[in-house]
Amino acid sequence: MSASPEICAQVESLRAELSRHDYAYYVLAAPTVPDAEYDRLFRQLQQLEADWPELVRPDSPTQRVSGQAAPELASVDHVVPMLSIRTETDTTAAGAETFDARVRRALGLEETDPPVEYAAELKFDGLAINLRYENGVLVQAATRGDGATGEDVTSNVRTMRCIPLRLLTDAPPPVLEVRGEIYMRRDDFERLNAAQEARGQKQFVNPRNAAAGSLRQLDSAITAQRPLSFFAYGLGEVQGWALPDTHGGILDGLRALGFPVCEHRAVLAGAAALAEFHARIATLRATLPFDIDGVVYKVNRLALQQALGFVSREPRWAVAHKYPAQEVATRLLGIDVQVGRTGALTPVARLEPVFVGGVTVTNATLHNQGEIDRKDVRVGDWVIVRRAGDVIPEVVGAIPERREGELPRFDLMAAYPVCPECGSHVVRGEDEAVARCTGGLICPAQCKQAILHFAARRAMGIDGLGEQIVNQLVENAIVKTPADLYNPALVNDDTLAGLERMGRKSAENLLKAIETSRTTTLARFIFALGIRNVGETTAKDLARHFGGLDALLKADEEALLQVPDVGPVVARSIVDFLAEAHNQTVIAELRAVLHWSESAPVAMDAPGLLAGKTLVLTGTLPTLRRDEAQALIEAAGGKVSGSVSKKTHFLVAGSDAGSKLEKAQQLGVTVLDEAALLAMLKPAPPQAEPLAGDMQGNLFED
């Protein structure tokens, strides 16, 4: 049965309304509805498309995240080459005069002729992109590449809500290629790096690096999690769109079609006006929310652009007028360290104060020991300092010819054998760039992160103990370790109710959640400790292998290596963490207030109904929660994975199964419903035939 005309009209209306809200938010910077209302409309459209799959279209706002990994980025030949723009090497006002004089000579203008009109814009520090629309719908997105051939990143660009999937026009042209810059705002970049650090993952060097890496992901679901932005600034191939007479008119037209266009632009006449624009933007540069490295001048009238043409694959009618590199030399007075939220020790250069990029800099990052060695930076050296992205000062390198005598090399592990925050031992793996503090449960620098991890749903599961409350508990010195959460003298009705945005009722609910968390499992407790490299699955393996906490606490590296999937790196992390006296104290305090069942050690190769099988869970099951189903599978000797691959034996699918179900069907993976899973977990009668390899359960629609 097909959808009724009323349903079709409702779907179209919702799509149009969501597109209008996106335009208001991303282009006009004037949101028209609260986030909650936008989310409500979005969910309503999702539900209608789920009920009527035939109504789903590629340009629907719901189709921005596919979640499917591509094997590689395919090549795309640009119909109109994406040429580079000439750079004016003179970064003073004379650079504008040189360009204007060159244009006037090429046009054959005399001194008495009127000044040439230019469009002046910013030169964004991001990644150039070509967006191809056919009949108003986005069909392809490609990077610049070498100018002639780029990479297909269509599925990734579709995840960006600031880029329209359909042009805002009732009469779209047959073909319109829009060109612009994908970039990352500085505040978004800082939040992304903070999240990367919290997860113990690699941090990005600068916003451009982060934007490029995010756009070129093979899995669009990862790109969808990255805060990318976009500005349109030009055209590629055009068929059936009446071009304005000027470049400024093109930008106005693109904005009307739904594309973000930077507000810092102007139409100017003559070299003096260009130089003034260059100087004015220089004063604004440090306050802009994104990185630029110059401005761009373009002859405004398209007829004059055509008359000027190209030379050496560069347009004669445009130039990039850059700013001076923001680098200066100063003396390195010392090297200190900062301890991050995950225990990472970051060396920081203590500098003789120097003015660079509009501010006085006294400290700059040195990243890690490997960077110090690579740059051969030594205390007492003259060094070059750059304000990377106008925000984060960094030491670019030393000036060896100005080195006075033999200066000792800096060894972080020798200088900081213990954490300067808590006195715990500092360790650095053989293949790791970062040194880390091992006092995860006691270190003040790691306190917030340790408590948040301890309270997480898959750890101790303390509902209501979120980041805002943890921040206040730590900053007000109420809680210093996870064990303090269970101390009624510290955490009680009065202390909680006194926190900002925390009333009596909320305090009461949080205390109940803390009390409930006292009863847990050994596996959850091990995971909650936040031992580096010990995830949820490893914690379960450790609990099953050792049976009790005492056996784990006494285990050396050799004993730990007997646990499946525990290698030398994980074993060393566990030994280092548990050997720390501070951590032992907190573990003892927690053990006194928490309760879990312990058992005899279980051989990890013990036979099970699902031994050696890998299963993936997706969708909503009728009666089992996701964690309950996972526990049943693991108790039967099976392994639960988060993604479908050729190594997957079974996919357990509930309602709203989504892309994992599609991939399983493509790969020929056996699909089970909840009833089929439970049937598999029952011991078979002695004469029963073994399970068929192509057993098929009920499928659920997305």
N, C-alpha and C positions, 0 to 999 in steps of 0.2 A: 504494500500500500504506500503510495507516494504522499508527500506532504501536501496539505491543503494550501490554497492561495493565501489564506490568512496567515498560516505559519511562515510561508515564504516571505510575505510582506513584513512580518515581525522580524525575521532574521535580517533582511535587508535594512530595515530601520535601525536595528541594533548596531550593525556594521557601520552604517553611516554616522550614527551618534558617537560611537567610539572613535571613529576617524576624526570627527570634529573636535572631540576632547583632546586627542593626540596633537592635532594642529594647534590648538590653543595653548597646550602645555609646552610643546617643543619648539614651535615656530614663533608664536606670539608672546611666549613667556608669561601668559596670563591664564592660569588654570580656571576652568569653568565649573568644575565639580570637585568635591572632596575625594580623596583616594578611596575611601570606603564605598562611595557611590559608583565610582569607576569600576571597582572590583565587583560590585553587585551586577552591573550591566554585563561585564565580561563573563561572569559565571552563568548568567542567564543565557547568553549566546552559546557558551560551551555546552550547556545542557540541551539546548535545541539542536545543535549540530550532532550531539551524541544520540539524540532520539531520532534524528533524520539525517543519517550519514550522506545521503545523496546531495544534501545542501552544502556540504563542506567545499570550500574553494581555496585555492592556494593563497589568495590575497585576503583571506579572512584574518582579523586580528588574533584569532585563536591559534593560527598556524605558525606563529613566530618561532616556536621552539620544537624542533623535530626530535632531538635527543639521540639521533642515530649518527654513529661515527662513519666518516668517509675513509676509504682505503688510502686515498691520496688526493691532493689538489690538482684538478685537471687544468690543462693549459687553455687559454682563451686568446685568440688573435683579435686585436683591436681593429675595428673597421676604420676608425680614424686614429692614427697613432697618438699616444699620450706623450707629447714632446716635453723636454725640459725647458726651463726658462733661464735665460742668461743671468748671471749674477754680477752685479756692479761691485767691483772690488774696493772702490773708494767709499768707505762707510761714513764719510762726512757729507755735508750738504752738497759738496761738489759732485757727488755721485748722481744726484737728481739732475744737476745742470748738464752733466756729460750725456745722460740718456736723452734729455730733451733736445740737446744740440744734434745728436745722432738722428733722431726722428725727423727733425726739421730739415736736415740735409737730405735725407732719403726722400722726403716729400717735395723737395725743391722749393722750400719756403724762404722768403727773404726776411730780413730783420723787421721790415715794416709790416709784414703780414701778422694777422691776429695770432695769439698764443694757441697751441694745440690743447685740446680738452682731453683729460686723462681720468680714468677710474682708478682710485687708490684703495688698496685693501691690505689686510694683514697676511703675512707669510706664516702659516700655521706649521707647527712642528709635529706632524703626524704622518699618516699614510694615505697616499693618493688612491682614489677608487673611481671606477666607472660603473654607473648604474644604468642598465638598459631596460627601458619600458616599451612594451609593445601593446598598442591599443589601450594604454593607460595602466597596464599591470607590470609590476617588476618581474622580469623573467631571468635576469642575469646580473651578477655583480662580480667584477674582476679587478684585481690589483693592477698597478701600473706595470710591474715587472721591468722589462728592458725598454718599455715604450711601445714596442710592437706586439709583444706577447706577455700576458699577465696570467694570474692564477684565479681559477674559479672559486669564489668564496660566497656564492649565492646563499647557501643554507645558513651561513653565519650572519650575513648581513640581514637576513630576514628576522633575526632575533632582536634587532635594534628598533625599538619603538619610535625613535626619532626619524627614521627613514620610512616614508610612506610605501605601503605595498601596492597602493593604487593611487593614481594622480587625482587631485581634487578638481576635476573638471568633468562636465557632461559631454564634452567633445574632445576626447583624447586623440593625440596624433598617432599615426601608425607606428612610428618609431621616434623615441626621444632618449638620448643618452645624456645623463646628467653626471657631471664630474665634480668631485669635491675632496674633502679631507676628513678621514676618520681619525679622531684624536681622543685623548683622555684628559679630563679636567684634573687639576692638581689635587683638589680635595678628594675626588674619587680615587685618584692614584694612591694617596696616603691611606685611605680606608682599605683599599685592596691589599696594599703591602702589610698593613696591620693584620688583616685576616690571614694572609699568607704566613706571617710570622706566628700567629696563634695556632695555625695548623702544622707548624714546623716545616713549611714548604718554602721553596726558593722565592726570594723577593726580587722584584724588578728594579732595574737600575734607574730608569726614568720613565715618565709618562709615555714617550714615544715608543720605547722598547715594550712597555706593557700593552699599548694599543696594537702594535704589530704582532706581538705574540698571541694576543687574544683573537685577532681577526684571522690568523692563519691556523687556528685549531682544526684538527680533523673531526672533532666532536662539537657540533653546534650547541649542545647543551652547556658546554664549558663557556663558550662565547656568550651565551645568554646570561651567565652569572657575572660577566665583566661589565663595568660601567662605561661603555663606549658612547661617544658623541660624534656629531657630523655637522659640517658646514658645506653647502654647495657653492661653487664658484665658477662653473663653466659648463660647456657642452661638448659632446662628441658627435656621433651621427644624429642627424635630425631629418625626419621625413614628415611632411604635413603639418609642421608647426610654423606659423607666421612669425619669423624672427623680428624683434624690435630693431630699431636703427642703432642702438647703442649697447655696450656691455652692461652699463648700469640698468638699462631696460630689461636685459636678460635676467639679471639677478632679481629684479622686482617680479618678473614673470615666474621664476622658479619659486619664489616665496609664496606667490599666489597658488601654485600647484601643490604646496604642502611641504616644501623643503626649508630647513633652517638655513638662514643666510646671516652671516655675521653683521652686527649693527655698526661695527667700527669700519666704515667705508665712506668714501666721499668722491664726488665728481669735481675735479679741480682744473684750472687752466694755468699752464706755464710752469717753468722750473721752480720759481720761488715758492709757489703753492705746494709743490711736491716736497720740497725741502722742509717746509713748515709742518706738513703732515708727518714726515719722517721724525722730526724732532718732537712733535706732540705725542706720537705713539711711544716714543722712547721714554717719556716721562710717565706714561700709563703702564708701561710694560710689566713692572713688578706687581701691579695691582690687578692685572688681568687674571681670570680664573684658569687660563690655559697657557701653554708655552708658545711663544713665537720667536723667530730668530731674524725677523726683518719685516719689511713691507713690500708690496708688489705694485708696480705701476703698469697700467695697460692703456693704450690709446683707446678712447671711449667709443668713437664712431666705427661701426663695423666696416663701412666702406673704406675708411682709411686703413684699417687693419688689412683688408684685402689688397689694397694698393701697396702696402709695405711688404707683405709676404713673409718669407722665411729665409734664413741663411744657416747653413750647417745644422739643420734639423732644430733650429731655435727660431721662435717668432721674432721678427724685427720690432714688433709693436708692443713688446712686454719686457720687463726687467725686474729682477728681485734685488732690492736695495737692502742689504743686511746691516745688522748692528755689529759693533766691535765685539770680539770674543771677550767674555767677562772672566778674565783670568788675571791674577796678580801674583807677585812673588812676596813671600814673607818667611820668617824664621819659625821652624818647628821647635817649640820649647819643651814638649814632653808628649807622652802617649798615655792616656787614661783609658778606662773601659767603662762601658755602660752595660748593665745586665737587663736583657729584654724579658718580656712576659713569659717566654718559653725557656728562659735560662740561658739564652745565647749571649756570649760576651762579645760585644762589638768594640773594637779599638777606636778611640776618638783622638784626633790630633789636637793638642793644646798649642795654639798659635800666638805669635806676637800680633796684636790687633792690627787688622788691615781693612781698608774700605774697598768693597767689591760688590758690584751689582746693586748699588744703592744702600747698602747696609754695612755696618762694621762687623767683621767676622772674627771670632776668637776661638772657635772650635769647628772642626770639619771631620767628616767620617773617613775612616780608613778601611771600612768593610770587614776585613778579616786578615789573618796572618798571611794567607796566600797572596793577597793584594799588596800587603806591606813588602813581602819578599820580591814580588814581581816588579814593583815600582822602586825597590831598593831605597826606601825612605828610612832615615835614621835621625834620632833625636839630635838636634844641633844643626841639621841641614837647612839650607834655603830650599823652599818648596814652592810649587805652583799651586795656587788655590783657585778653584772654579766654583761658581754658584750654579750647580747643575739644575737646569730647569728654573733658574731664578729663585729656587726655594732651598734646596739641600746643598750646603757647601761641601765640597769634597776636595781631597788632595789628589791632584792629577799625577804628580811625580816630583822627584827631587831634581835639583840642579847640581849635578856632580862636580862641575868645574868650580863651583863656589864652596865646595866642602873644605873645611879647615882641618887638616890632619886626618888621622884614622878614627872614625866614629864607630862604636860598636853597633852591630845589628840588633834589632829589637826581637825578643822572643817572648811572645805573650804567655806561653805556658810557664816559662821561668819567672816572668815578672808577676804573674797572677796564678800561683799554684792553688790558691783557694779563692772562693768568691768574695769580692769586696763588700757584698751586701750581707752575707750570712755566715761566711767562714767555711762553707762546705767545699769539698774538693772539686776542682775543675778538671774535666776530661775532654779529650778530642780524639775521635775515631781516626783510624789510619787513613781512611778514604774520605774524611769529612773536612770541610773547609772551616767549620765553625766550632769553637770551643764552648762548652756548656757547663753550667753549675749543676751539681747533682743533688742539691738540697731542695728538691721540688716541693716538699710539704712544709718547709719552714722559711724559705727565702722570701724576704719582703718584696723583691722585684717580681717574683712569680706568684705572689699570694692570690691576687684576683683571678688569674688564669687557673691556678690550681683548684680554687674553690668552685669556680664555674664548671670545670671539668668534673670535679667530684660530685656536684649536684645534678649533672646532666641526666637526661631521661634514661639512657642506656647504662649509666653508672649507678649512683644511689637513687636517682629518680626523685629529687626533692622539687615537687611542683611549686612554682611561684618564686623560686630563688633565682631571679634573672640578673642580668648584668648591672642594671641600675641599683638594685638592692645590695648586691655584692660590693659595688663600688663604695656605697655609703658605709657598709659594715667595716670595710678595710680602712677607708680614709678616716673614719671616726675611731679607729683603733679598738673596735668592739671585737673583731675576729681577726686572728693572726694566722691560724691554721685551720684545716677542716675539722679537727677535733673540737675546736671552740664552738662550733655550731650546736653541739650537744651539751654544752655547759649552761644550765639554766641561770647561773649567776651572770652570764654574759649576754645570752640570747633569750629574751623573755618578752612578755607583753609590753612592758614599759619601753625597753630599748627599741623594739621593732616599731611600735606605734609612734615613737619619736622621730622616725625617719621621714624624709620628704615623700609625699604621695603615698603614705602608708598609714591607713587608719586601723582602728581596733579590729575590725572584722578581717581585714587582710592579714594583720599580724596573727590573729587566731588561726586562720587557714594555713599560714606558713608554718606555725608551730606544730600544727597537726601533721603537715607533710614531713617535717623533720622527724617527728615522733614515729610516723609510719615507716620512714626509711631505716629505722634502727634494725628492722628485720629484713635481711637481704640474702644474697648468696655469696659464696666465696669468689666466684668468677666476677660478679659485679664489683665486689670490694677490690679485687686485684686491679680491675680495669680503672676503678675510680681513683686509685693512687696516682695515676698519671705518669707511670714509668715510661720513659722515652722508648719508642719502638714497640711498645706492648699495646696492641689494639684489642678490640673486643674478642675477636676469635682467638688470639694468642692467650688472653686471660682465661678463656674457657678451657683451652688445652692445658694450661698450667694447673688450673683447679682440678681438672679430671685426672691429670697425671700424678699430682702430689697428694690429692685428697684432702689435705689440711694445710693451714697456714704455717705451722711450725716446720713442716717438711720443706716448704718453699723457702722460708727464711734461712734454713740451714744449707740449702743447695748451693754448691759451687758451680763453676762454669761447666765442668764435665757432666755433672748431674743434669744441668739445664739443657745441655745439648742432646740428651736422650728424649726430650720432648719433640714430637714431630713439628716441623716448620720453624723450630727455634735454632737459628744459626749463631755463629760466633758474635756478630754485632748485637743481636737481641740479648744473648746470654750475658755479654759484657755490660750492657745497659742495666740489666736486672741486678747483677752483682754489685755494680757501682752504686746504684740507688739504695739497695737494701743494706749496704755496708756503712752508709752514712749514719752516724750516731743521731743526728737531728731527726732523720726520717724514722729511725727505729723508735724514738721517743713518741712521735706522733702516731705511728702504727700501734704502739702499745696503748696509747690513750684511746684510740678509736676502737681497738679490740675490746676494751673494757666496757664500752657503751653500745656496741653493735652485736647482732646475733645472726648466725648462719649455721647451717648444718654442714658437718664434715663427714667424710666417708673414707673408706680404705682406697688407696690408689687404684686407678683403673688402667689396665694396659691399653694403650692407644690403638693397638692393632686388634683389640677384641672384636669378634664378629658381630655384625649388626645387620638388621634388615636392609639398611641403605648403605652399608659399608662400601667405600670407594665410589659412591655416586655424588655428583654435583647437581644441586637443584637451585632454581631461581624462583623467587616469589614476586608476584606482581598483582596489582589490583586489590580489591577489598574482598576478603573471604567471608562467607555467610556467618560463621560462628567464631572462627579463630582470629585473634589478633596476630599481626605479623610476627611479634616476638614469641608468641605461643607456638605458632607453626614452626618457627626456626628452632625453638627448643626441642620440639618433638623430632624434627629431622636430625638434629645433632645427637640427640639421645639414641637414635637408631643407627648412628655411625655415619650419617651423611654430612655433606658440607653444603652450606648456603652461600651462594655467590651473588654479587650485586648486578651482574651483567650477563647477558646471553652470548654464548660463543659456541664454537664447534665442540668444545669440551663439556658443554652442558648436557646432562642426561635427561632431566625433566624440568619443565616449566610448570609451576603451580599458579594457575590464573584465576583471579576473581573478577568481579565487576570492575569496569573502567581499567582494563588491563593495559591498553595503550601500545606503545611501540615495541615493548619487549615481546608481546604476543606475536606481533607481525614478524619480528626478526626470528622468533622460534619457528614459526611456520615456514619462513624462507629457508631456514637451515635444516628443516626436518626434525626438529627437537620434539620429543613426546610431550604433549600438553595434558595436564591433569587438572581436575577441579578439586575442591576440598574433599569431597566424598571419596574420590579415587585415591587421594593422598592418604586419608585415614585407613582405607582398605589395604594399602600397601604396608602400613605400619603394623598390621595385625599378623601374627605368626601364621604361616600357611599350614594347612593340615598335612600330615605325613605323606599322603599320596598325591597331594596337589601338584599340578603342573607349575613350572616356574612362570613368573610374569612374562607376558609377551613383550618383546622389545618395542612394538609399535602400539602399545596400549594408549588409547585416546580418551581423555575425559571431556566433560562439557566445556565448550568454549563460551566466552563472554564477549559481548560486543564492547568496543571502546566507548 
